[in-house]
Amino acid sequence: MSKSSLSLYALALGLASLSSSFASLQAQAAPQTPPPAAAPSQQIQAPVATPAPAAAPGQVGAPGNQPVKNPDGTYTIRNNARLVVLDMVVTDPKGKVVTDLKKEDFHVTEAGDPENILNFEVAGSRTPDPSITINSTADLDRLAPRAPVNIILLDEFNTRFEDEAFARYSLKKFLEKQPDKLDTPTMLIAVDLQHFTVLHDYTQNKQEVIAALDHHFVAYPWQVHQGAWLGERYGTAFMTLRRVAEAVIGHPGHKNMIWIGRGFPALNFANQPIDTENRVNNAVQECVNVLRDARVTLYTIDPAGLQVNPGVYGNAAAFNDPFGGEYQFNKLAKATGGRTLYGRNDVDAEIGSAIQDGSNFYTLTYRPAGNSLDPQKFRKIKVTVDRPNVTVYTREGYYLQRGPGRVNPLNPSRRLMADLASADSSTMVYDGVPLTMWNLPNDPDTYRIRIDARGLAWTYATDTEPRHTEVILAVTTFDKKGKQLSVVAKNVIAKAPSDVPPTGRLERPLIIAYKVDHDAKAVRARFVVRVTASGRIGTADATLGQPIPEQTPIASIPTPAPPTPPVTPAPTPNP
């Protein structure tokens, strides 16, 4: 218990040491082994500048244009525009979804100030057209970029084995009642302490989801039955939420995440160090922010059903939640605008309720009337409707967030390494940065990774520095059993040509060349790109030795003008 308590905070914030996996990021930049000379358009070095953070969807800057006096007597005027996007579900007293409300029925306040609703979408307006069929993340981004999706996650590290079995039975029971073609694209994920497994990518094929569920082998969660490894289980829950949010943030549509399981281990904070609960609450708030930015609503379903003895999950479970469920995890779901469903034996019906909510949400946007930039101030959101006896479910509010920090190749942060390790070890597609990739016909080990202009942020030119953009490229190879063979990470700074405007928006893609060292055991490679300015991540996978033709970039969001020619850095050899 003491060991778990000591590691609780570090694991809860995803700060487990991952330096061994990405030691090459440090070794590459070490003074005693300088990198090869780079072409003028690319350098592999410590970052020389940090672009202004790219805006996260739904939270863009903050209003306010008050002049700020600088030490030299000059004034700086900052103009920011923060647009808040709210997804919400409205139910009647019987719990049925209300779908006939109009824009004028809704009223919003933020921090007590009434807000003007700018845009409004009625419930169910983004359901995919019946004429299209989605069977992958690529299909989703190409055919229905704004469609809502369901992400069903099986929690196999905080849930007892018998409850896991009932969860799978209930999910299958629900699916068998659905039409062969699901209305909403659905992804199925299973997580235990050692594995994050995408059982099936987005699909509308019901039978494929059922087959993936039937063929899933579940490990026995002995840690739950012994009340052990509390810190690791907390950490896995937080990292799983963050990992999913970072992977799906590139899809603009609403994501309904249905977490079937306990979520957190039971812990009586009265028996922990005095600041442990505050630290966990801070980690919960950070997860809420990440889920908010990715437009994810969390629903939690406890498959234990109606519990006669909640103490089977430990004495703390019976003390904290005498009717079942998990108090801290339930708070997290509520903060995202979701619901917590527990204390019932019809778990299949609870799954159906969560999925129904995800298909019948309203969306509205507003620009906050307040202009406070205080990052410590919680901006509480309240939504009311002009109809009696209905309940509105939406997120509770938000804190302003700072952009991602600078990247130091000599001493990369643990959070950065954790995010990269999560992306490179997963089979889940990350679409936060739009990527296309191909290899050369005469040299299949040499790849070209094209980063779409929409995923990049270019700095403004200064007296000493031209405009540039900064990304991290991590390349990992695997053998036929999925074992990791090698990891190489590089910090890439690409400079724009001198003829581009020194300021203003720059729509220019980036192409990076990379040669994979030949290894007879390697059969697969994953390429991970993280844009420093936004912190977003994109991935591309390749079966080594097989040709990949050059592809036309996916235009999920059309641009008003054709893009300018891409910047092509010199090939990056694998050191």
C-alpha positions in Angstrom: 0.0 0.0 0.0 2.7 2.5 0.9 4.5 1.9 -2.4 1.3 2.6 -4.3 0.6 5.7 -2.3 4.1 7.1 -2.9 3.8 6.6 -6.7 0.1 7.7 -6.9 0.7 11.3 -8.0 3.4 10.6 -10.5 1.4 7.9 -12.1 -1.8 9.8 -12.0 -0.2 12.6 -14.0 1.3 10.2 -16.4 4.8 10.9 -15.3 6.1 7.4 -15.2 9.7 7.3 -16.4 9.9 6.6 -20.1 13.4 7.9 -20.7 14.7 4.5 -21.8 12.2 4.3 -24.6 13.2 7.7 -26.0 16.8 7.9 -24.9 17.7 8.6 -28.5 16.0 12.0 -28.2 18.6 13.0 -25.7 21.5 11.1 -27.1 21.0 12.6 -30.5 21.3 16.2 -29.2 24.2 15.4 -26.7 27.2 17.7 -27.3 29.6 14.8 -27.7 27.7 13.4 -30.6 26.6 16.3 -32.8 24.1 15.6 -35.5 25.1 15.8 -39.1 25.0 19.2 -40.8 21.4 20.0 -41.8 20.2 21.7 -45.0 19.2 25.4 -44.7 15.6 24.4 -44.4 16.1 22.0 -41.6 18.1 21.7 -38.4 18.1 19.0 -35.7 18.8 20.9 -32.6 17.3 22.4 -29.5 14.4 24.6 -30.5 15.4 28.2 -31.1 11.9 29.7 -30.9 8.4 28.6 -29.8 5.5 29.6 -32.1 2.4 31.0 -30.6 0.3 28.1 -29.5 -2.3 26.9 -32.0 -5.8 27.2 -30.7 -7.6 24.1 -29.5 -11.0 23.5 -31.0 -13.7 25.3 -29.0 -11.3 27.3 -26.9 -9.5 29.8 -28.9 -7.6 32.5 -27.1 -9.6 34.9 -24.9 -11.3 38.3 -25.6 -9.7 41.5 -24.5 -7.8 44.3 -26.1 -6.5 46.3 -23.2 -3.2 48.0 -23.9 -0.3 46.6 -21.8 2.6 48.9 -21.1 6.0 47.5 -21.8 9.2 48.3 -19.8 10.4 50.5 -22.7 7.3 52.7 -22.6 5.6 51.2 -25.6 2.2 49.5 -25.5 1.1 46.1 -26.7 -2.5 45.5 -27.6 -3.6 41.8 -27.6 -6.7 40.8 -29.5 -8.0 37.3 -28.8 -11.2 35.5 -29.7 -12.3 32.5 -27.5 -15.1 30.5 -29.0 -16.8 28.0 -26.7 -18.4 24.9 -28.2 -21.0 23.1 -26.1 -22.5 19.7 -26.8 -25.5 18.9 -24.6 -28.2 16.3 -24.2 -31.7 17.2 -22.9 -33.9 14.6 -21.2 -37.5 14.6 -19.8 -38.5 13.4 -16.3 -38.6 9.8 -17.6 -35.0 10.0 -18.9 -36.1 10.1 -22.6 -34.1 12.3 -24.9 -35.8 15.5 -26.0 -35.0 16.3 -29.6 -37.5 19.1 -30.7 -35.9 22.1 -29.0 -34.9 25.2 -31.0 -32.2 27.8 -30.7 -34.4 30.3 -29.0 -35.3 27.8 -26.3 -31.7 27.8 -24.9 -30.1 30.3 -22.6 -26.4 30.2 -21.5 -24.5 32.0 -18.8 -20.7 31.8 -18.2 -19.5 32.9 -14.8 -22.9 34.5 -14.3 -22.8 36.6 -17.5 -25.5 35.9 -20.1 -24.0 34.8 -23.5 -25.2 35.3 -27.0 -25.6 32.0 -28.9 -23.8 32.4 -32.3 -24.4 28.9 -33.9 -26.8 26.2 -33.1 -27.2 22.6 -34.4 -30.3 20.5 -33.7 -30.1 17.1 -32.2 -29.0 14.4 -34.6 -28.0 16.8 -37.4 -24.5 15.3 -37.9 -25.5 11.6 -38.2 -23.6 10.1 -41.2 -25.5 9.9 -44.5 -26.9 6.3 -45.0 -25.3 6.1 -48.4 -21.8 6.0 -47.0 -20.1 3.3 -45.0 -17.3 3.9 -42.5 -14.9 1.1 -41.6 -11.8 3.0 -40.4 -10.5 6.3 -39.1 -9.4 7.2 -42.6 -12.9 6.6 -43.9 -14.3 8.7 -41.1 -12.0 11.7 -41.8 -12.6 11.4 -45.6 -16.3 10.7 -45.8 -17.9 12.1 -42.6 -15.4 14.5 -40.9 -18.0 16.0 -38.6 -20.0 12.9 -37.8 -20.4 11.8 -34.1 -18.7 8.6 -33.0 -18.9 6.1 -30.2 -15.7 4.9 -28.4 -16.5 1.9 -26.2 -13.8 1.1 -23.7 -13.6 -2.0 -21.6 -11.8 -1.3 -18.3 -10.0 -4.5 -17.4 -7.6 -3.1 -14.7 -10.1 -1.8 -12.1 -13.0 -4.2 -12.6 -13.3 -7.7 -11.1 -13.1 -10.6 -13.5 -16.8 -11.7 -13.0 -17.9 -8.1 -13.6 -15.8 -7.9 -16.8 -17.5 -11.0 -18.1 -20.9 -9.5 -17.4 -19.8 -6.3 -19.1 -18.9 -8.2 -22.3 -22.1 -10.2 -22.1 -24.2 -7.0 -21.8 -22.4 -5.2 -24.6 -22.9 -8.2 -26.9 -26.6 -8.4 -25.9 -27.0 -4.7 -26.8 -25.2 -5.1 -30.1 -27.2 -8.1 -31.2 -30.4 -6.0 -31.0 -28.9 -3.3 -33.3 -29.2 -3.3 -37.2 -26.4 -4.8 -39.1 -25.2 -1.4 -40.1 -24.8 0.8 -37.0 -26.0 4.4 -37.3 -22.9 5.8 -35.5 -19.3 4.7 -36.3 -18.1 2.8 -33.3 -14.6 1.9 -32.0 -13.9 -0.8 -29.4 -10.9 -0.6 -27.0 -9.8 -2.8 -24.1 -7.3 -1.7 -21.5 -5.4 -3.6 -18.8 -2.3 -2.6 -16.8 0.0 -3.9 -19.5 -1.9 -3.4 -22.7 -3.9 -0.8 -24.6 -5.6 -2.7 -27.4 -7.8 -1.4 -30.2 -10.0 -4.4 -30.8 -11.6 -2.7 -33.8 -11.2 0.7 -35.4 -14.2 2.9 -36.3 -16.8 0.8 -38.1 -20.5 0.6 -38.8 -20.4 -3.2 -39.2 -22.1 -4.7 -36.1 -20.9 -8.2 -36.8 -17.3 -7.1 -36.9 -17.6 -5.4 -33.5 -19.2 -8.6 -32.1 -16.5 -10.8 -33.6 -13.7 -8.5 -32.2 -15.4 -8.8 -28.8 -15.7 -12.6 -29.0 -12.0 -13.1 -30.0 -10.7 -10.8 -27.2 -8.7 -12.7 -24.6 -9.0 -11.2 -21.2 -6.3 -11.5 -18.6 -7.2 -12.1 -14.9 -7.0 -8.8 -13.0 -5.5 -10.1 -9.9 -4.5 -6.6 -8.7 -8.2 -5.7 -8.3 -8.9 -8.8 -6.2 -6.0 -8.2 -3.9 -6.5 -4.4 -3.6 -3.0 -3.9 -4.9 -1.2 -1.5 -7.3 -3.4 1.5 -6.6 -1.0 4.0 -8.0 -0.5 2.1 -11.2 -4.2 1.7 -11.7 -4.9 5.4 -11.1 -2.1 6.2 -13.5 -3.4 3.8 -16.2 -6.9 5.4 -16.0 -5.5 8.9 -16.4 -3.1 8.0 -19.2 -5.9 6.1 -21.0 -8.2 9.1 -21.0 -5.4 11.3 -22.2 -4.2 8.9 -24.8 -7.7 8.5 -26.4 -8.3 12.3 -26.3 -5.0 13.0 -28.0 -5.7 10.4 -30.7 -9.1 11.6 -31.7 -8.7 15.4 -31.3 -8.2 15.8 -35.1 -11.8 14.6 -35.8 -14.0 17.7 -35.4 -17.1 15.7 -34.6 -18.4 14.9 -31.2 -17.1 11.8 -29.5 -19.1 9.7 -27.0 -16.8 7.7 -24.8 -18.5 4.9 -23.0 -16.2 3.6 -20.2 -17.5 0.2 -19.0 -15.8 -0.5 -15.7 -14.9 1.0 -12.4 -12.5 3.7 -13.7 -10.5 4.3 -10.6 -9.6 2.0 -7.7 -11.3 2.6 -4.4 -9.2 4.8 -2.1 -10.1 6.3 1.2 -8.2 9.6 1.1 -8.5 10.0 4.8 -5.8 7.3 5.1 -3.5 9.0 2.6 -1.1 12.0 2.9 -2.9 15.2 3.3 -2.3 16.5 -0.3 -3.0 13.2 -2.1 -6.7 14.0 -2.8 -5.8 17.5 -4.1 -3.3 16.0 -6.4 -5.8 13.5 -7.7 -8.4 16.3 -8.1 -5.9 18.3 -10.1 -5.2 15.3 -12.4 -9.0 14.9 -12.8 -9.3 18.6 -13.9 -6.4 18.2 -16.3 -8.1 15.2 -17.9 -11.4 17.2 -18.1 -9.5 19.9 -20.1 -7.9 17.4 -22.4 -11.3 15.6 -23.0 -13.0 19.0 -23.5 -10.5 20.1 -26.2 -11.0 16.8 -28.0 -14.8 17.3 -27.7 -15.2 14.0 -25.8 -18.1 13.4 -23.5 -17.5 10.6 -20.9 -20.1 8.1 -19.8 -19.3 5.7 -17.1 -21.1 2.4 -16.6 -20.4 0.1 -13.6 -21.0 -3.5 -14.8 -21.2 -4.7 -11.2 -24.9 -3.9 -11.3 -26.9 -3.7 -8.1 -24.3 -4.4 -5.4 -25.4 -6.1 -2.2 -21.8 -5.7 -0.9 -19.8 -2.9 -2.5 -17.0 -3.9 -0.2 -15.9 -6.6 -2.7 -14.0 -3.7 -4.2 -12.4 -3.0 -0.9 -13.4 -1.3 2.4 -12.9 2.1 0.8 -15.4 1.3 -1.9 -18.1 0.5 0.7 -17.2 3.7 2.6 -17.1 6.1 -0.4 -19.9 4.6 -2.6 -22.3 2.5 -0.6 -24.6 2.2 -3.7 -21.8 1.2 -6.1 -20.0 3.2 -8.8 -16.8 5.1 -8.1 -17.1 8.6 -6.7 -14.0 10.3 -8.2 -14.5 8.8 -11.7 -18.2 9.8 -11.6 -17.2 13.4 -10.9 -14.9 13.3 -14.0 -17.8 12.1 -16.2 -20.2 14.8 -14.9 -17.6 17.5 -15.6 -17.4 16.5 -19.3 -21.2 16.7 -19.7 -21.7 12.9 -19.5 -23.5 10.7 -17.0 -22.7 7.9 -14.6 -24.9 4.8 -14.8 -24.6 2.3 -12.0 -26.7 0.4 -9.4 -28.7 -1.5 -12.1 -28.5 -5.0 -13.5 -29.7 -4.1 -17.0 -26.2 -3.0 -18.1 -27.2 -3.5 -21.8 -29.9 -0.9 -21.3 -27.4 1.5 -19.7 -25.1 1.1 -22.7 -28.1 1.8 -24.9 -28.9 5.0 -23.0 -25.3 6.3 -23.3 -25.2 5.6 -27.1 -28.7 7.2 -27.6 -27.4 10.3 -25.9 -24.4 10.4 -28.2 -26.7 10.4 -31.2 -29.1 13.1 -30.0 -27.0 16.0 -28.7 -27.5 19.7 -29.5 -24.5 21.9 -30.2 -24.2 25.6 -29.7 -21.3 28.1 -29.8 -20.8 31.4 -28.1 -18.1 34.0 -27.6 -17.7 34.8 -23.9 -18.7 38.2 -22.8 -16.1 38.3 -20.0 -12.5 39.2 -20.8 -10.6 37.8 -17.8 -7.4 36.0 -18.6 -6.9 34.6 -15.1 -5.9 30.9 -15.5 -6.9 30.2 -11.9 -10.5 31.3 -12.5 -13.1 28.6 -13.1 -15.6 29.7 -15.7 -18.8 27.9 -14.7 -21.3 27.3 -17.5 -25.0 27.0 -16.9 -27.5 26.1 -19.7 -31.3 26.4 -19.2 -34.2 25.8 -21.6 -37.7 27.3 -21.9 -39.4 24.0 -21.1 -40.3 22.8 -17.6 -39.2 19.6 -16.0 -36.3 18.8 -18.4 -32.7 18.2 -17.5 -29.7 19.5 -19.5 -26.4 17.6 -19.5 -23.4 19.5 -20.6 -20.0 20.3 -19.2 -19.7 22.3 -16.1 -17.2 24.9 -17.2 -13.5 25.3 -17.9 -10.2 26.9 -16.9 -8.1 28.8 -19.5 -5.1 26.7 -20.5 -1.6 27.7 -21.6 -0.2 26.3 -24.8 2.3 23.4 -24.7 5.7 24.1 -23.4 9.0 24.4 -25.3 10.8 21.2 -26.3 14.3 20.8 -24.9 16.0 17.8 -26.7 18.7 17.7 -24.0 16.1 17.3 -21.3 12.7 16.4 -22.7 9.8 16.5 -20.2 8.4 13.3 -18.8 4.9 14.4 -20.1 6.3 14.8 -23.6 8.0 11.4 -23.5 4.8 9.8 -22.1 2.7 11.2 -24.9 5.2 10.0 -27.5 5.5 6.6 -26.0 1.7 6.3 -25.8 1.4 7.2 -29.5 4.2 5.0 -30.8 3.2 1.9 -28.8 -0.4 2.0 -29.8 -2.3 0.7 -32.9 -4.8 3.5 -32.5 -4.7 6.0 -35.3 -3.8 9.6 -34.1 -5.4 12.2 -36.4 -4.5 15.3 -34.5 -2.0 16.2 -37.3 -3.0 15.3 -40.9 -0.4 13.1 -42.4 0.2 11.2 -45.6 3.2 8.9 -46.2 4.8 7.0 -49.1 8.1 5.3 -49.9 10.4 5.5 -52.8 9.9 2.8 -55.5 13.7 2.3 -55.9 14.4 2.5 -52.1 11.5 1.1 -50.1 13.3 1.9 -46.8 13.2 5.6 -47.5 9.9 7.3 -46.7 8.4 10.7 -47.2 6.1 12.0 -44.5 3.9 14.9 -45.6 2.4 17.1 -42.9 -0.6 19.0 -44.2 -0.6 22.8 -43.9 -3.6 22.7 -41.6 -1.6 20.9 -38.9 1.3 23.3 -38.8 2.0 26.6 -37.1 4.7 28.9 -38.5 6.4 31.5 -36.4 6.7 35.1 -37.5 10.0 36.3 -38.8 12.3 38.4 -36.5 15.4 40.4 -37.1 17.6 37.3 -36.5 15.3 34.4 -37.4 13.3 33.5 -40.5 9.8 32.0 -40.2 10.0 28.3 -39.2 7.9 25.5 -37.8 9.0 22.8 -35.3 7.9 19.2 -35.0 9.1 16.0 -33.4 9.4 12.9 -35.6 9.6 9.6 -33.7 10.0 6.3 -35.7 9.5 2.9 -34.0 10.0 -0.5 -35.6 8.3 -3.8 -34.4 8.8 -7.5 -35.1 6.0 -9.9 -36.2 4.9 -10.4 -32.6 4.6 -6.7 -32.0 7.7 -6.4 -29.9 9.4 -3.0 -30.1 12.8 -3.2 -31.7 14.0 0.3 -32.0 12.9 3.9 -31.3 14.4 7.0 -32.8 13.1 10.5 -32.1 14.2 13.8 -33.8 13.5 17.4 -33.2 13.0 19.0 -36.6 13.0 22.8 -37.3 12.1 23.6 -40.8 12.7 27.1 -42.1 10.4 28.8 -44.6 11.9 30.3 -47.8 12.9 33.9 -47.6 10.3 35.0 -50.1 7.3 34.2 -47.8 5.6 37.1 -46.0 7.3 37.7 -42.6 3.9 37.7 -40.7 0.4 36.6 -41.3 -1.1 33.1 -41.8 1.1 30.8 -43.8 -0.5 27.8 -45.5 2.5 25.6 -46.3 2.8 21.9 -45.9 6.0 20.2 -44.8 7.6 17.0 -46.2 10.2 15.1 -44.1 12.4 12.4 -45.6 13.4 9.5 -43.4 15.4 6.3 -44.0 14.6 3.3 -41.8 17.7 1.2 -41.0 17.1 -2.3 -42.5 16.5 -4.9 -39.8 15.6 -8.5 -40.9 13.4 -8.9 -37.8 11.4 -5.7 -38.3 8.1 -6.0 -40.2 6.3 -2.8 -39.2 7.1 0.8 -38.5 5.1 3.5 -36.9 5.8 7.2 -37.6 4.7 9.7 -35.0 4.7 13.4 -35.6 4.1 16.0 -32.8 3.7 19.6 -33.7 5.4 21.7 -31.0 3.2 24.7 -31.3 -0.1 22.9 -30.7 1.0 19.7 -29.0 -1.1 17.7 -31.4 0.0 14.3 -32.7 -0.5 12.4 -35.9 0.6 8.9 -36.8 1.2 6.8 -39.9 2.0 3.1 -40.1 3.9 1.1 -42.7 4.5 -2.6 -43.4 8.3 -2.6 -44.1 9.3 -3.7 -47.6 5.9 -3.1 -49.2 5.4 -0.2 -51.6 3.3 2.7 -50.5 2.2 5.0 -53.4 2.2 8.7 -53.0 -1.3 9.8 -51.9 -3.5 12.8 -52.3 -3.8 14.5 -48.9 -7.2 14.2 -47.2 -9.0 17.5 -47.3 -11.3 17.2 -44.3 -11.7 20.9 -44.0 -11.5 22.6 -47.4 -9.2 25.6 -47.7 -10.2 28.7 -49.7 -7.1 28.8 -51.8 -4.7 26.1 -53.1 -1.7 25.5 -50.8 1.7 26.9 -51.6 4.5 24.5 -52.6 5.7 22.4 -49.6 8.9 22.9 -47.8 11.1 19.8 -48.3 13.9 19.3 -45.8 16.9 17.3 -46.8 16.7 13.5 -46.1 17.1 12.7 -42.4 19.4 9.7 -42.0 18.9 7.4 -39.1 21.9 8.0 -36.8 
